[in-house]
Amino acid sequence: MQELDVEMPPEPRRSRAWLGLIAFHAFSAVGMAGVMASAPDPSGEVALVYSPFSTPAEAFAGAAATDGRIVRVGRAPWIVVVAPKPQDKDFAARARAYGALLLLNPLVAGGCAAQRSTLSLKPKSS
């Protein structure tokens, strides 16, 4: 048998320019989301994001220890929205000291809207 020497066509090249463009847009989107989420809320409220492994009681206790007014709990049990005192310059440092991983604008961060509670303090009428 005779062996044929056949050249295979070259592999199609992946353009590095396209990969760079995709990476640029991905990093830009993440960066813009970070800038928007860190912008201050006009009402002064701050969403304190705790570890997803913390219990709701731990997140609530950490938020209460910041000396701010607790406004609501976010959709996730580890997010608590707090209104710090107007001239409290040490709020962010205190929030981090008590376990907050992120301090975000609750309006932009999304997911921090209050959940509707089915708990009623009124006795059921018979």
C-alpha positions in Angstrom: 0.0 0.0 0.0 1.1 3.4 -0.8 1.1 6.1 1.9 -0.5 9.4 0.9 1.0 12.6 2.2 -2.0 14.9 2.6 -1.8 18.2 4.3 -4.7 19.1 6.6 -6.3 22.5 6.3 -5.1 24.9 9.0 -7.3 25.2 12.1 -9.5 28.2 12.1 -7.9 31.0 14.2 -9.8 32.6 17.1 -9.3 36.2 16.9 -7.7 37.6 20.0 -9.2 40.9 19.3 -12.7 39.4 19.7 -11.7 37.8 23.0 -10.3 41.1 24.2 -13.4 43.0 23.2 -15.6 40.5 25.0 -13.5 40.7 28.2 -13.5 44.5 28.0 -17.3 44.7 27.9 -17.6 42.1 30.7 -15.3 44.0 33.0 -16.9 47.3 32.1 -20.4 46.0 33.0 -19.2 44.7 36.3 -17.4 47.9 37.0 -20.4 50.1 36.3 -22.6 47.9 38.5 -20.1 48.3 41.3 -20.1 52.1 40.9 -23.9 52.3 40.8 -24.3 50.1 43.8 -21.9 52.1 45.9 -23.5 55.5 45.0 -25.2 57.0 48.1 -28.9 56.7 48.5 -30.7 60.1 48.8 -32.6 58.8 51.8 -29.4 57.8 53.5 -30.3 54.1 53.8 -27.6 51.5 53.4 -28.0 47.8 52.6 -25.6 45.8 54.8 -24.8 42.5 53.2 -23.6 39.8 55.5 -22.2 36.3 54.7 -24.8 34.1 53.1 -23.9 31.5 55.7 -24.9 33.7 58.6 -28.3 33.2 60.2 -30.9 36.0 60.0 -30.4 36.5 63.8 -26.6 37.1 63.2 -27.3 39.6 60.4 -29.9 41.4 62.4 -27.6 41.5 65.5 -24.8 42.9 63.4 -27.0 45.6 61.9 -28.4 46.5 65.3 -24.8 46.9 66.7 -24.0 49.6 64.1 -26.2 52.1 66.1 -28.3 52.8 63.0 -32.0 52.5 62.6 -33.0 49.2 61.1 -35.4 50.0 58.2 -36.2 46.5 56.8 -34.7 43.1 55.9 -33.9 42.3 52.3 -35.2 39.4 50.3 -32.2 37.4 51.3 -32.0 36.8 55.1 -28.4 38.1 55.2 -29.3 41.6 53.9 -30.4 44.3 56.3 -31.2 47.9 55.3 -30.2 50.4 57.9 -30.5 54.2 58.1 -27.4 55.5 59.8 -27.5 58.7 61.9 -27.0 61.7 59.7 -23.5 62.8 60.9 -22.2 59.3 61.8 -18.7 59.2 60.1 -17.8 55.8 61.6 -20.8 53.9 60.5 -19.1 52.0 57.6 -16.2 51.0 59.8 -18.5 49.9 62.6 -20.7 47.9 60.1 -17.6 46.1 58.8 -16.4 45.4 62.3 -19.7 43.8 63.1 -19.5 41.5 60.0 -21.0 43.4 57.0 -19.1 42.3 53.9 -20.6 45.0 51.6 -22.4 48.3 52.1 -24.6 49.0 49.1 -27.2 51.4 47.9 -30.5 49.5 48.6 -32.3 51.1 45.6 -29.6 50.1 43.1 -28.5 46.8 44.7 -32.0 45.3 44.0 -33.3 42.4 46.0 -33.4 44.5 49.1 -37.1 45.3 48.8 -39.0 44.4 51.9 -40.8 41.1 51.7 -44.5 41.1 52.5 -45.1 39.4 55.8 -48.1 37.2 56.4 -47.6 37.6 60.2 -50.5 39.5 61.7 -50.6 40.7 65.3 -54.4 41.0 65.3 -56.3 38.0 66.6 -58.5 36.3 64.1 -62.1 37.1 64.5 -64.4 34.1 64.7 
